[in-house]
Amino acid sequence: MKILVVGGGGREHAIAAALARNTATTVFSVMAKRNPGIEGIAKNVLLVNETEVPRIVTYAKENGVDFAFIGPESPLEAGIVDALEGEGIPCVGPRKAAARIETDKAFCRDMMERNAIEGCPKYRVFHSAPDAVDFITGYDGDLVVKPIGLTGGKGVRIMGEQVDRAGAIEYVKFLNGEAVLEERLIGEEFTLQAFVDGTHLIPMPLVQDHKRAFEGDIGLNTGGMGSYSMPDHMLPFVTKSDYNKAIEIMKAAIAAMERMGQPYKGILYGQFMNTAQGPKVIEFNARFGDPEAMNVLSLLTSDLSEVVHHIAEGTLLPSHVSFDTQATVCKYLVPEGYPESPGAGEVITVGPHSNALLYYANVEKAGENLVTQTSRTLAFVGIGETLDQAEQAAEQAASEVKGCVRHRRDIGTNALLEKRIAHMKELR
């Protein structure tokens, strides 16, 4: 089986590594910059921007690719699945119209409202800066300002955390009024990812990501500084009822997309805020999270290549998907100055990490050296019978990296988890 992995980040390294566990699978790669981890797995690599769809389709056909696994959101928005499937190459990833569940936040909210899907916060869609400014000025409370299109996980501004009312007004002006304004949700975030074959939805272990740049959950939002999962695949501040409701919300979204004539295949990522009233949808993503993919794929005990086949055929069943019952902690190393002014071109040295998995992200090889780029550099995933064991493994490996990089030492620690639990108890 030949499978093309599109994308060159830590998420795609985790996808390629999981596929390669099947020795009968040959991995091919398309990425904008050379990822040392993916390069060591793939039989052949095409270095090209992931949105250059015609070149990617030609490459896939020339190499006789059987399936494609689309990692990032930008090629989904560019219609890569439509083009590949038009040439008879099934994909893990939705077509352009279905990918709007992520790429068009106004579409997503309107879809939820029209189909009476639970978990949708109060919202308004704007295409005019003066109208958005008037709404913010007259709104009693805090709002979340979301650009309608893609922002790489860094475009949201939250009143009361990142901006005040004046800052929110300036931001919608910067966006030319193309924004979704939503009520600010209070609670604890969690991520539920699932394999979807158009009809069937098979959930993965719950994960909690940490987007803030610095320890203590302060600083700007990033693409994600790290994440963790628990041995029972749940989170201690998410009840079974919360979990079941989140799954039902995602199933309802898939059913709605199918009714709209836009069947959804691939990975569905549900970002939820667990509130006093239960889970609310922060957003849906049309692909794996980065870093959350590294947590769940490191635990996957079933054959990802076979899962790909079943997604393509529309025959995915719960028996096709299984995960090890262990905890994971993922910690990202990022360049100093990230995310505002990351330092690129710095040589780093990876130390001993036999107890953790290494996933390369935005880093390049220069001779025998690893050199930082302008985004997240590499990640370590620790795995253990307990969260503490997994955290120690990830922290030990991350701490051994030498050079102008840093990481959040608090991710996966019991102290931070207890704060999450206590916060949820206060709300309920």
C-alpha positions as CSV (number, residue, x, y, z in Angstrom):
1,M,0.0,0.0,0.0
2,K,1.4,3.4,-1.0
3,I,0.2,6.3,1.1
4,L,1.0,10.0,0.5
5,V,1.3,12.2,3.6
6,V,0.8,15.9,2.8
7,G,2.4,18.3,5.3
8,G,5.7,18.7,7.0
9,G,5.1,19.4,10.7
10,G,5.1,17.4,13.9
11,R,1.6,16.2,13.3
12,E,2.6,14.8,9.9
13,H,5.7,13.2,11.3
14,A,3.4,11.4,13.8
15,I,1.1,10.3,10.9
16,A,4.0,9.0,8.8
17,A,5.5,7.2,11.8
18,A,2.1,5.5,12.6
19,L,1.6,4.5,9.0
20,A,5.1,3.1,8.8
21,R,4.5,0.6,11.6
22,N,2.9,-1.5,8.9
23,T,5.9,-2.8,7.0
24,A,3.7,-3.3,3.9
25,T,3.0,0.4,3.7
26,T,5.2,2.7,1.7
27,V,5.1,6.4,2.7
28,F,5.5,9.2,0.3
29,S,5.7,12.8,1.3
30,V,4.8,16.3,0.2
31,M,6.0,19.2,2.3
32,A,7.2,22.8,1.9
33,K,10.3,22.4,4.0
34,R,12.4,19.2,4.6
35,N,11.3,17.5,7.9
36,P,14.2,15.3,9.0
37,G,11.8,12.8,10.7
38,I,9.5,12.4,7.7
39,E,12.4,12.2,5.3
40,G,13.8,9.3,7.3
41,I,10.5,7.4,6.8
42,A,9.4,8.4,3.3
43,K,10.5,6.5,0.2
44,N,10.3,9.8,-1.8
45,V,9.8,13.4,-0.9
46,L,8.4,16.3,-3.0
47,L,9.4,19.7,-1.7
48,V,6.6,22.1,-2.7
49,N,4.1,24.2,-0.9
50,E,1.2,22.0,0.3
51,T,-1.3,24.2,-1.5
52,E,0.2,23.7,-5.0
53,V,-2.5,21.1,-5.8
54,P,-1.8,20.4,-9.5
55,R,1.9,19.5,-8.7
56,I,0.9,17.3,-5.8
57,V,-1.7,15.5,-7.9
58,T,0.9,14.9,-10.7
59,Y,3.4,13.6,-8.1
60,A,0.8,11.2,-6.6
61,K,-0.1,9.8,-10.0
62,E,3.5,9.4,-11.0
63,N,4.2,7.4,-7.9
64,G,1.1,5.2,-8.1
65,V,-0.2,6.4,-4.7
66,D,-3.2,4.4,-3.4
67,F,-4.3,6.9,-0.7
68,A,-3.5,10.3,0.6
69,F,-3.5,11.6,4.2
70,I,-3.9,15.3,4.4
71,G,-2.2,16.8,7.5
72,P,-2.7,20.7,7.5
73,E,-5.8,22.7,6.9
74,S,-4.5,25.0,4.1
75,P,-4.4,22.3,1.4
76,L,-7.9,21.2,2.4
77,E,-9.1,24.7,1.8
78,A,-7.3,24.7,-1.6
79,G,-9.3,21.7,-2.7
80,I,-6.6,19.1,-2.6
81,V,-9.0,16.3,-1.8
82,D,-11.4,17.2,-4.6
83,A,-8.4,17.1,-7.0
84,L,-6.9,13.8,-5.8
85,E,-10.2,12.0,-5.6
86,G,-11.0,13.3,-9.0
87,E,-8.0,11.2,-10.2
88,G,-9.1,8.1,-8.3
89,I,-6.9,8.6,-5.2
90,P,-9.1,8.4,-2.0
91,C,-8.1,10.7,0.9
92,V,-8.2,11.0,4.6
93,G,-9.5,14.5,4.7
94,P,-12.7,16.2,3.7
95,R,-13.4,17.8,0.3
96,K,-13.2,21.6,0.1
97,A,-17.0,22.2,0.8
98,A,-17.0,19.9,3.8
99,A,-13.7,21.4,5.1
100,R,-15.5,24.7,5.6
101,I,-16.4,23.3,9.0
102,E,-13.0,24.6,9.9
103,T,-12.0,27.0,7.1
104,D,-15.2,29.2,7.4
105,K,-16.2,29.9,11.0
106,A,-19.4,31.6,9.9
107,F,-20.4,28.5,7.9
108,C,-19.7,26.3,10.9
109,R,-21.8,28.4,13.4
110,D,-24.7,28.8,10.9
111,M,-24.6,25.0,10.2
112,M,-24.9,24.3,13.9
113,E,-27.7,26.8,14.4
114,R,-29.7,25.7,11.3
115,N,-29.5,22.0,12.4
116,A,-30.2,22.7,16.1
117,I,-26.9,21.1,17.1
118,E,-26.2,21.5,20.8
119,G,-23.2,23.2,22.2
120,C,-23.3,26.2,19.9
121,P,-22.5,29.5,21.8
122,K,-24.4,32.7,21.1
123,Y,-22.8,34.4,18.2
124,R,-23.1,37.0,15.4
125,V,-21.5,37.0,12.0
126,F,-20.2,40.4,10.7
127,H,-18.9,41.6,7.3
128,S,-18.8,45.2,8.2
129,A,-16.4,46.9,10.6
130,P,-18.9,49.7,11.7
131,D,-21.6,47.1,12.5
132,A,-19.1,44.9,14.4
133,V,-17.9,48.0,16.4
134,D,-21.4,49.0,17.2
135,F,-22.2,45.4,18.5
136,I,-19.0,45.3,20.7
137,T,-19.7,48.8,22.1
138,G,-23.3,47.9,23.1
139,Y,-22.6,44.3,24.3
140,D,-22.9,43.8,28.1
141,G,-20.0,41.4,28.9
142,D,-17.0,39.9,27.3
143,L,-16.8,38.6,23.7
144,V,-14.5,36.4,21.6
145,V,-13.4,37.9,18.3
146,K,-12.7,35.3,15.6
147,P,-11.6,35.9,12.1
148,I,-13.9,34.1,9.7
149,G,-11.0,32.4,7.8
150,L,-7.9,30.4,8.8
151,T,-5.4,31.8,11.2
152,G,-3.3,28.9,12.2
153,G,-4.8,28.8,15.7
154,K,-3.5,32.3,16.5
155,G,-6.2,34.6,15.3
156,V,-8.7,34.6,18.2
157,R,-8.8,37.5,20.7
158,I,-10.6,37.1,24.0
159,M,-11.9,40.1,25.9
160,G,-11.0,39.9,29.5
161,E,-7.9,37.9,28.7
162,Q,-6.0,39.2,25.7
163,V,-7.8,42.5,24.9
164,D,-10.1,45.0,26.5
165,R,-13.2,46.4,24.7
166,A,-11.1,49.0,22.9
167,G,-8.7,46.3,21.8
168,A,-11.5,44.2,20.5
169,I,-12.8,47.2,18.5
170,E,-9.3,47.8,17.0
171,Y,-9.0,44.1,16.1
172,V,-12.3,43.9,14.2
173,K,-11.3,47.1,12.3
174,F,-8.0,45.3,11.5
175,L,-10.1,42.4,10.2
176,N,-12.2,44.8,8.1
177,G,-15.2,43.6,10.0
178,E,-14.9,40.0,8.7
179,A,-15.4,38.4,12.0
180,V,-17.6,36.1,14.2
181,L,-18.3,37.6,17.6
182,E,-19.2,35.0,20.2
183,E,-20.0,35.0,23.9
184,R,-17.0,34.2,26.0
185,L,-17.2,30.7,27.4
186,I,-15.8,30.0,30.9
187,G,-14.6,26.5,31.7
188,E,-11.9,24.0,30.9
189,E,-11.0,23.1,27.3
190,F,-10.6,19.6,26.0
191,T,-10.1,18.1,22.6
192,L,-12.0,15.1,21.2
193,Q,-10.6,13.8,17.8
194,A,-12.3,11.2,15.8
195,F,-11.9,9.1,12.6
196,V,-14.9,9.6,10.3
197,D,-15.8,7.7,7.1
198,G,-18.7,9.8,6.0
199,T,-21.2,8.1,8.3
200,H,-19.4,6.4,11.2
201,L,-17.5,8.3,13.8
202,I,-14.9,6.5,16.0
203,P,-13.5,8.7,18.9
204,M,-9.9,8.8,20.1
205,P,-8.6,9.5,23.6
206,L,-9.4,12.9,25.1
207,V,-6.5,15.4,25.1
208,Q,-5.9,18.8,26.6
209,D,-3.8,21.2,24.6
210,H,-2.0,24.3,26.0
211,K,-2.0,27.2,23.6
212,R,-0.6,30.0,25.7
213,A,3.1,30.6,25.1
214,F,4.4,30.6,28.7
215,E,4.1,28.7,31.9
216,G,1.0,29.4,34.0
217,D,-1.1,29.8,30.8
218,I,0.1,33.4,30.1
219,G,1.2,35.1,26.9
220,L,-0.1,35.0,23.4
221,N,-1.9,32.0,21.8
222,T,0.4,29.7,19.8
223,G,-0.2,26.7,17.6
224,G,0.1,24.6,20.8
225,M,2.9,24.3,23.3
226,G,2.1,20.8,24.4
227,S,-0.7,18.5,25.5
228,Y,-1.5,15.4,27.6
229,S,-3.8,12.5,27.8
230,M,-4.7,10.2,30.7
231,P,-4.5,6.3,30.9
232,D,-8.3,5.9,30.9
233,H,-8.5,8.1,27.7
234,M,-10.7,10.5,29.7
235,L,-9.9,13.8,31.6
236,P,-10.7,14.1,35.3
237,F,-12.7,17.3,34.8
238,V,-14.8,15.8,32.0
239,T,-17.6,13.5,33.3
240,K,-18.9,10.6,31.3
241,S,-22.0,12.6,30.6
242,D,-19.9,15.5,29.3
243,Y,-18.0,13.0,27.1
244,N,-21.1,11.4,25.7
245,K,-22.6,14.8,24.9
246,A,-19.5,15.9,23.1
247,I,-19.6,12.7,20.9
248,E,-23.3,13.3,20.2
249,I,-22.5,16.9,19.1
250,M,-19.8,15.6,16.7
251,K,-22.1,12.9,15.4
252,A,-24.9,15.5,14.8
253,A,-22.4,17.7,12.9
254,I,-21.4,14.7,10.6
255,A,-25.1,13.9,10.0
256,A,-25.9,17.5,9.2
257,M,-23.0,17.6,6.7
258,E,-24.3,14.4,5.0
259,R,-27.9,15.9,4.8
260,M,-26.4,19.0,3.2
261,G,-24.8,16.9,0.4
262,Q,-21.3,17.4,1.8
263,P,-20.4,14.1,3.4
264,Y,-17.4,14.4,5.8
265,K,-14.5,11.9,5.6
266,G,-11.2,12.1,7.5
267,I,-10.4,13.4,10.9
268,L,-12.8,15.6,12.8
269,Y,-11.4,17.6,15.7
270,G,-13.7,19.0,18.3
271,Q,-12.4,21.7,20.5
272,F,-14.8,22.0,23.5
273,M,-15.1,24.2,26.5
274,N,-16.5,22.3,29.4
275,T,-18.7,24.8,31.1
276,A,-21.1,24.7,34.1
277,Q,-23.8,23.8,31.6
278,G,-21.7,21.1,29.8
279,P,-19.5,21.1,26.7
280,K,-19.8,23.9,24.2
281,V,-18.1,23.9,20.8
282,I,-15.2,26.3,20.6
283,E,-14.4,25.2,17.1
284,F,-14.2,22.2,14.8
285,N,-11.1,21.4,12.8
286,A,-11.0,19.3,9.7
287,R,-7.8,17.5,10.5
288,F,-5.7,16.3,13.5
289,G,-4.5,18.8,16.0
290,D,-0.9,19.6,16.3
291,P,0.3,18.6,19.0
292,E,-2.8,16.4,19.9
293,A,-2.1,14.0,17.0
294,M,1.2,13.1,18.6
295,N,-0.5,12.0,21.8
296,V,-3.1,9.8,20.2
297,L,-1.1,8.3,17.4
298,S,1.7,7.4,19.8
299,L,-0.9,5.3,21.6
300,L,-2.6,3.8,18.5
301,T,-2.2,0.0,18.6
302,S,-4.3,-0.7,15.5
303,D,-3.0,-0.5,11.9
304,L,-3.4,3.1,10.7
305,S,-3.0,2.0,7.1
306,E,-6.1,-0.2,7.5
307,V,-8.0,2.6,9.2
308,V,-7.1,4.7,6.1
309,H,-8.5,2.0,3.9
310,H,-11.8,1.7,5.9
311,I,-12.3,5.5,5.9
312,A,-11.9,5.5,2.1
313,E,-14.4,2.6,1.7
314,G,-16.9,3.9,4.3
315,T,-16.6,0.8,6.3
316,L,-15.0,2.0,9.5
317,L,-16.0,0.2,12.7
318,P,-15.0,0.5,16.4
319,S,-13.2,-2.8,16.2
320,H,-10.8,-1.3,13.6
321,V,-9.5,1.3,16.1
322,S,-7.7,0.6,19.4
323,F,-5.3,2.6,21.7
324,D,-3.0,1.6,24.5
325,T,-4.2,2.4,28.0
326,Q,-1.4,4.7,29.0
327,A,-0.9,8.4,29.7
328,T,1.0,10.7,27.3
329,V,2.6,14.1,27.7
330,C,3.8,16.1,24.7
331,K,6.1,19.0,25.1
332,Y,7.1,21.3,22.2
333,L,10.5,23.0,22.0
334,V,10.1,26.5,20.3
335,P,12.7,29.1,19.3
336,E,13.4,31.8,21.8
337,G,11.2,34.8,21.1
338,Y,8.3,32.6,19.8
339,P,5.6,33.4,18.9
340,E,6.2,37.2,18.4
341,S,9.8,37.3,17.2
342,P,11.2,33.7,16.9
343,G,14.9,33.4,16.3
344,A,15.7,31.3,13.2
345,G,18.9,29.8,12.1
346,E,20.1,28.7,15.5
347,V,21.9,25.3,15.9
348,I,20.4,23.0,18.5
349,T,21.5,19.7,19.9
350,V,19.2,16.9,20.9
351,G,20.3,15.0,24.0
352,P,19.4,11.5,25.3
353,H,15.7,10.7,24.9
354,S,15.4,6.9,25.0
355,N,12.3,7.2,27.2
356,A,10.4,9.6,24.9
357,L,9.3,9.7,21.3
358,L,10.8,12.5,19.2
359,Y,8.7,14.2,16.5
360,Y,10.4,16.8,14.3
361,A,8.4,20.0,13.3
362,N,9.8,23.3,11.9
363,V,13.5,22.4,12.0
364,E,16.0,21.7,9.2
365,K,19.2,19.8,8.9
366,A,22.3,21.8,7.9
367,G,25.0,19.1,7.4
368,E,25.0,17.2,10.7
369,N,23.3,20.1,12.6
370,L,19.7,20.8,13.4
371,V,18.7,24.4,12.8
372,T,15.7,26.2,14.1
373,Q,13.2,27.9,11.8
374,T,10.5,30.5,12.7
375,S,7.9,28.1,14.2
376,R,7.7,25.3,16.7
377,T,10.9,23.2,16.5
378,L,10.3,19.6,17.7
379,A,8.4,17.8,20.3
380,F,8.9,14.9,22.7
381,V,6.1,12.6,23.8
382,G,6.5,10.7,27.1
383,I,4.4,7.6,27.7
384,G,3.7,6.0,31.0
385,E,1.3,4.1,33.2
386,T,0.6,7.4,35.0
387,L,0.6,11.0,34.0
388,D,3.5,11.6,36.3
389,Q,5.6,9.0,34.6
390,A,4.7,10.3,31.1
391,E,5.5,13.9,32.2
392,Q,8.9,13.0,33.6
393,A,9.9,11.2,30.4
394,A,8.9,14.1,28.2
395,E,10.5,16.7,30.6
396,Q,13.8,14.8,30.8
397,A,14.1,14.6,27.0
398,A,13.0,18.3,26.5
399,S,15.5,19.5,29.1
400,E,18.4,17.8,27.4
401,V,18.0,19.9,24.2
402,K,20.8,22.5,24.0
403,G,20.5,25.8,22.1
404,C,18.2,28.8,21.8
405,V,15.0,27.0,22.4
406,R,12.6,26.8,25.3
407,H,9.6,24.7,26.4
408,R,6.8,24.8,29.0
409,R,7.9,22.8,31.9
410,D,4.4,22.8,33.5
411,I,2.6,20.9,30.9
412,G,1.5,17.5,32.1
413,T,2.3,18.2,35.7
414,N,0.0,17.2,38.5
415,A,0.0,20.7,39.9
416,L,-1.4,22.1,36.6
417,L,-3.9,19.3,36.4
418,E,-5.2,19.9,39.9
419,K,-5.8,23.6,39.0
420,R,-8.0,22.4,36.1
421,I,-9.9,20.1,38.4
422,A,-10.4,22.7,41.0
423,H,-11.6,25.3,38.5
424,M,-14.2,22.9,37.2
425,K,-15.4,22.2,40.7
426,E,-15.8,25.9,41.3
427,L,-18.0,26.2,38.2
428,R,-20.2,23.3,39.2
